[in-house]
């Protein structure tokens, strides 16, 4: 049925575009350098829409001073010559946000009825992702400015949990793409193999309210609502965005306690001081990893004595007896230099974070003691899309795709219609 009426819809769209182009051609000229721009030419431009390829005569203006060019009709329609329309670009960006670019191109035909290639998907993701990234950065800068009025927090919770952690992402070796230039009819030589790469840390925060964590079965909890925040590498930028999202959600009142949950990374605790009223919690399972590392060296891999010993440590920690555990650890006698080193690391770790290991009190207040929420967020935000086999990313590409993944996973994809697509280089 749609194939039958598609030509008629396309014809109606074409007529509307010609009417709009005629009206635009007689409108006031755009300004640049304090003066009206000169009309340079008027040429037909084609682009792809959901109903097929359309075209319209587009006037191009040029500034006599700086030589800048503008095509107001294309700017209004958010269109680039030969590229998808604004609405279609958003749908292709959604596909590219969920699946790899080649797979998204294959899905575009049965889902949207348009035939595109992987490069078209990539370009849509770059345009929409850049707009989303700029909006996120601008929102963080606005709330970081002390002159900006804070939104009303009339229903701010007594406590809000901020779980923070990081995971690695494979990055491209070359900072810029290299073009292969062919010589005459000779085939272009293959690029040399890349044997080394590097990684960047994607830092992620999960914001949630303790009262919105419900128990779906004995010992198993799930979240009614959460807000995800992420950033490529910059810890300061991450906490700036956490601050902005807390204020935007109305979760940061004068009496709100911000519960920061993380591992032993210093970058987390150094920036947790951003919140005056806070409670710092060391992730329980990270604490137990140190205990298990010592137990395996001391008692052997898979030994029942190691399991019994670590179970006792876990019970004492959950009971809030961290000082008792430290005192008991100091009396142990390791049987090898390796186990001595692991024991020293365990004692040092527990001593450093003892104030963040009052797990009995945290559980009584309903704060939780683990960072499972942020570990799950890593899998959904990063691993499911950006850490597939063989994937390597440029910093710009990862930044844009992460911004789109946040829109999707935070349930805010409808906001993409309010973002103005950004023109990016090919």
Secondary structure, 3 states (H helix, E strand, C coil): CHHHHHHHHHHHHHHHHHHHHHHHHCCCCCEECCEECEEEEEEEEEEEECCEEEEEEEEEEECCCCCCEECHHHHHHCCCCCCECHHHHHHHHHHHHHCCHHHHHHHHHHHHCCCCCHHHHHHHHHHHHHHHHHHHHHHHHHHHCCCCCCCCCCCCCCEEEEEEEEEEEEECCCCCCCCCCCCCCCCCCCCCCCCCCEEEEEEEEEEECHHHEEEEECCEEEECCCEEEEEECCHHHHHHHHHHHHHHHCCCCCCCEEEEEECCCHHHHHHHHHCCCEEEEECHHHHHHHHHHHHHHHHCCCCHHHHHHHHHHHHHHHCCCHHHHHHHHCCCCCCCHHHHHHHHHHHHHHHHCHHHCCHHHHHHCCCCCCCHHHHHHHHHHHHHHHCCCCCCECHHHHHHHHHHHHHHHCCCHHHHHHCCCCCCCC
